[in-house]
């Protein structure tokens, strides 16, 4: 099933209804279900709604859609709020925040839904359905066997008042369904353009209120968006096919619908679906893997359009204020948003560089790296003075994309003394080297490289052989940064101490 694009003028009634919202201060919402973690697509939806509201001095609402209590995961709402806060997305209204349109948790709004379902029953737009799950399963099975689209046959739509009273009197459970019309509904998608779709061709009358008294997503969604005065709905493209059904509900109530825009899918660089196993779905995974929030936000905005970024001009990490100022819905591409992991690493490196240039943020980085080193090497004597940490961070900003990389074995020499088991070294030569280096006033990479080459020549030793020995003495590694680079990073005192410890 897919919606059909068309290039014709929309019905004037819908255009007129939506036109009034263009002059109103926007009210948008992010309405996740508390069924687990916040994924990258959810973050993108929240971000674009937030930037749209921020750019127009509007309101960004958080609403928790938990009417399906069987799928609710404890603690997921708290985790969601934490992820949004981490990303810099500020909710103006919502659970724990307040506002004039609450409650903002759907399970707390059940009496409201009961009131509005009564209105649809009264005006004949909805009806009570007594079909059992067994009958519905038989319908589905028969449709599949006959190669037809499985859908409800609307049997209870034609029940008489007498039949209904009899079944209610007998205590027969029932749900409430909406009477779909067979009209080909149309709307102007803010991203995809004109959309036309006859939902009744692929669906029977949908359930609005379940037999347990809880509303379905479609009903609660429409009621809440109206009562919360939502002007624009920006959501994933998977909901586009449901929009015509929602528009019929708005019409049944006599309400003005909001404007709808559907964000395209987020996929991998090769077009494949994002996978949990690749750790490219959960926002929590990015947080735990050392990705900065602003880096992740920019990564998302660079993949699907909506902003001023011009391909080929390089990457720049923009603040949320800058992104809000640039954001334009009509610039969002309708094609799937392809993610490039290399771009994320570049964004993170640029954000690391930006934070190092800020006194307060750089101090936070120093403290964080100190803590990481202590956790990684808990039993070692550590070289983690603030001066040394800052030197390393400034050196590393063009070599690593996150500070967690600096506690890997490759860079362990920066913080701990290497082991020198079974090291066969000419100690007399090392003593000479110590004396020679102690005389050097400039302890920088370019100068050190020339001095070490001069020392090897004066002591009748091949330069590569001297480098191999010094690399082992200084780091215990067979590869890594150049020896002169290591020495500059470690500093004169630390470098000489390491050489002396082996020469003794």
Beta strands, then each sheet from edge to edge (+ up, - down):
strand 1: 4-5
strand 2: 27-30
strand 3: 59-62
strand 4: 126-129
strand 5: 175-178
strand 6: 185-189
strand 7: 193-197
strand 8: 207-209
strand 9: 232-236
strand 10: 259-263
strand 11: 266-267
strand 12: 337-338
sheet 1: 1+ 7- 6+
sheet 2: 2+ 3+
sheet 3: 4+ 5- 8+
sheet 4: 9+ 10+
sheet 5: 11+ 12+
end
